[in-house]
Amino acid sequence: MALVLRSLIELRFWAEYVSTGPEEASRFLAEADTDSVELYESMKKAFPDDVRVVEMPEVKKRVKSKQNEGNEQMLFKLTSKFIHPSSLVLHDMDATILSPVNRQTFAIQVTMMHDINWTE
C-alpha cells in the first residue's frame, strides 16, 4: 500500500503540472529522455564492452516533484521510508512495514485519493 499511495501522490503532482500549460506538458515528456540517458549511462558503466555507442537526446534539468504541504508531504516521506530499506524499517519491521495499523492507514489514504480534482 505504501508504494501505491506514494505513486498516487506523484501522479497527482504530474497531473497538476502538465495541466498548467503546453510548456509544462513538454517538460514532462522530456523527462522520458532524461530517464533514457540516465539508464544508458548506467549501462555503459556496468557493461562498457557490451553497450554500443548511440546518439542520445539532450537532457534537460529534471522537474522536481512537490507534494502539497501538510498531510501529503508527511505521507510521501513516510511511504518513501517504507518502500526503501531504510534504517527505520530495518530497525523495527514489526512497528513499520508489518504493522496492521500502518497498512490500514495507507489503504485508507489510497481510497481518499479519489477526491482529487483531476480536471481543475
C-alpha contacts under 8 A as a table, 3 or more apart, distances in Angstrom:
res1	aa1	res2	aa2	distance
1	M	4	V	5.02
1	M	5	L	6.05
1	M	103	R	6.52
1	M	106	F	5.68
1	M	107	A	5.95
1	M	110	V	7.66
2	A	5	L	5.20
2	A	6	R	6.07
2	A	79	T	4.91
2	A	80	S	7.67
2	A	82	F	6.57
2	A	83	I	6.55
2	A	103	R	7.71
2	A	106	F	6.02
3	L	6	R	5.19
3	L	7	S	6.03
3	L	79	T	6.77
3	L	80	S	7.92
3	L	83	I	6.23
4	V	7	S	5.13
4	V	8	L	6.21
4	V	110	V	7.20
5	L	8	L	5.09
5	L	9	I	6.29
5	L	76	F	7.96
5	L	79	T	7.32
5	L	106	F	6.60
5	L	107	A	7.87
5	L	109	Q	7.03
5	L	110	V	5.37
6	R	9	I	5.15
6	R	10	E	6.30
6	R	75	L	7.62
6	R	76	F	5.67
6	R	79	T	5.97
6	R	80	S	7.10
7	S	10	E	5.05
7	S	11	L	6.02
8	L	11	L	4.86
8	L	12	R	6.07
8	L	110	V	7.57
8	L	113	M	7.23
9	I	12	R	5.16
9	I	13	F	6.47
9	I	67	Q	7.18
9	I	72	E	7.33
9	I	76	F	7.07
10	E	13	F	5.11
10	E	14	W	6.37
10	E	65	S	7.10
10	E	67	Q	7.78
11	L	14	W	5.12
11	L	15	A	6.00
12	R	15	A	5.16
12	R	16	E	6.20
12	R	116	I	7.65
12	R	118	W	7.69
13	F	16	E	5.32
13	F	17	Y	6.01
13	F	65	S	6.43
13	F	66	K	6.64
13	F	67	Q	6.83
14	W	17	Y	4.85
14	W	18	V	6.03
14	W	28	F	7.73
14	W	65	S	7.56
15	A	18	V	5.54
15	A	19	S	6.15
15	A	118	W	6.89
16	E	19	S	5.13
16	E	20	T	6.50
16	E	118	W	7.31
17	Y	20	T	5.41
17	Y	21	G	7.96
17	Y	24	E	6.30
17	Y	25	A	7.35
18	V	21	G	6.20
18	V	22	P	7.33
18	V	24	E	5.16
18	V	25	A	4.29
18	V	26	S	7.97
18	V	28	F	6.79
19	S	22	P	7.98
19	S	24	E	7.63
19	S	25	A	7.15
20	T	24	E	6.37
20	T	25	A	7.76
21	G	24	E	5.46
21	G	25	A	6.30
22	P	25	A	4.98
22	P	26	S	6.06
23	E	26	S	5.08
23	E	27	R	6.20
24	E	27	R	4.94
24	E	28	F	6.20
25	A	28	F	5.10
25	A	29	L	6.42
26	S	29	L	5.11
26	S	30	A	6.25
27	R	30	A	4.96
27	R	31	E	6.56
27	R	63	V	7.63
28	F	31	E	5.27
28	F	32	A	7.66
28	F	63	V	7.68
29	L	32	A	5.83
29	L	33	D	7.63
30	A	33	D	5.20
30	A	34	T	6.57
30	A	59	V	7.77
30	A	60	K	7.13
31	E	34	T	4.98
31	E	35	D	6.17
31	E	60	K	7.77
31	E	62	R	6.73
31	E	63	V	7.78
32	A	35	D	4.99
32	A	36	S	6.16
33	D	36	S	5.05
33	D	37	V	6.20
33	D	57	P	6.23
33	D	58	E	7.55
33	D	59	V	6.56
34	T	37	V	5.20
34	T	38	E	6.13
34	T	57	P	7.98
34	T	58	E	7.90
34	T	59	V	5.23
34	T	60	K	6.85
34	T	62	R	7.55
35	D	38	E	5.18
35	D	39	L	6.15
36	S	39	L	5.19
36	S	40	Y	6.02
37	V	40	Y	5.01
37	V	41	E	6.05
37	V	56	M	6.36
37	V	57	P	7.27
37	V	59	V	7.32
38	E	41	E	5.21
38	E	42	S	6.22
39	L	42	S	5.08
39	L	43	M	6.15
40	Y	43	M	5.08
40	Y	44	K	6.19
41	E	44	K	5.08
41	E	45	K	6.37
42	S	45	K	5.20
42	S	46	A	6.19
43	M	46	A	5.02
43	M	47	F	5.73
43	M	48	P	7.46
43	M	51	V	6.93
44	K	47	F	5.27
44	K	48	P	4.75
44	K	49	D	7.96
44	K	50	D	7.87
44	K	51	V	5.75
45	K	48	P	5.56
47	F	50	D	5.38
47	F	51	V	6.19
48	P	51	V	5.91
49	D	52	R	7.91
67	Q	72	E	5.95
67	Q	73	Q	5.31
67	Q	76	F	7.49
68	N	71	N	7.64
68	N	72	E	5.50
68	N	73	Q	6.06
69	E	72	E	6.21
69	E	73	Q	5.49
70	G	73	Q	5.49
70	G	74	M	6.27
71	N	74	M	5.17
71	N	75	L	6.08
72	E	75	L	5.10
72	E	76	F	6.01
73	Q	76	F	5.16
73	Q	77	K	6.24
74	M	77	K	5.25
74	M	78	L	6.09
75	L	78	L	5.00
75	L	79	T	5.88
76	F	79	T	5.29
76	F	80	S	6.05
77	K	80	S	5.13
77	K	81	K	6.40
78	L	81	K	5.16
78	L	82	F	6.42
79	T	82	F	4.95
79	T	83	I	6.09
80	S	83	I	5.20
80	S	84	H	6.31
81	K	84	H	5.63
81	K	85	P	7.28
81	K	86	S	5.73
81	K	88	L	7.17
81	K	89	V	7.10
82	F	85	P	7.12
82	F	86	S	7.21
82	F	89	V	6.33
82	F	96	T	7.21
82	F	97	I	6.25
85	P	89	V	6.36
85	P	90	L	6.43
86	S	89	V	5.40
86	S	90	L	6.21
87	S	90	L	5.09
87	S	91	H	5.70
88	L	91	H	5.37
88	L	92	D	6.63
88	L	96	T	7.78
89	V	92	D	5.54
89	V	93	M	5.21
89	V	96	T	5.79
89	V	97	I	6.72
90	L	93	M	5.77
92	D	95	A	5.59
92	D	96	T	6.42
93	M	96	T	5.04
93	M	97	I	5.56
93	M	98	L	5.82
93	M	99	S	7.77
94	D	97	I	6.60
94	D	98	L	4.81
94	D	99	S	5.58
95	A	98	L	6.46
95	A	99	S	5.21
96	T	99	S	5.39
96	T	102	N	6.75
97	I	102	N	7.09
97	I	103	R	7.40
98	L	102	N	7.86
98	L	103	R	7.69
99	S	102	N	5.35
99	S	103	R	6.39
100	P	103	R	5.04
100	P	104	Q	6.03
101	V	104	Q	5.13
101	V	105	T	6.06
102	N	105	T	4.99
102	N	106	F	6.19
103	R	106	F	5.28
103	R	107	A	6.16
104	Q	107	A	4.99
104	Q	108	I	6.13
105	T	108	I	5.21
105	T	109	Q	6.26
106	F	109	Q	5.07
106	F	110	V	6.14
107	A	110	V	5.10
107	A	111	T	6.44
108	I	111	T	5.24
108	I	112	M	6.34
109	Q	112	M	4.97
109	Q	113	M	6.44
110	V	113	M	5.33
110	V	114	H	7.79
111	T	114	H	6.22
112	M	115	D	5.98
113	M	116	I	5.85
117	N	120	E	5.86
